């Protein structure tokens, strides 16, 4: 793991622990597990919420075609600027609560997959609900929402909007994480 990224992540956590959720970036094992759930050959547009230092972004870049539109969301300005430099062909935005609006700016109508490292349960209920609603609206019918969490507390809320196809456990992460693989329901 790159020590500069770890230090940057730790500083961000100490500055705003509710928005960061962990003291170190996601492991390569967690990133690979998440990205491995997506059927990449059909991906035209994808997003990553809470891209941080780019652990999952790096795996996304390895999978996408040149024609695939990728939108990254990261609140922390320093991490967002680092992402812009490392992934110049991807679009970067500060606020995932404006996902649908950001998609319109990019000329993207629907997303095939959305990956998330956001610590949903750290957020106030109103923001949590807004984010889940934005994800639902952004995904194409049958699209995938693949999110990691450190608990199973989001299962009830996610099951109201999505079919939870599987919840994997990744022990090789600090802390260990659950990977929710959710498919958009046709109607709520």
Order of alpha helices (4+ residues) and beta strands (2+ residues): alpha-alpha-alpha-beta-alpha-beta-alpha-beta-alpha-beta-alpha-beta-alpha-beta-beta
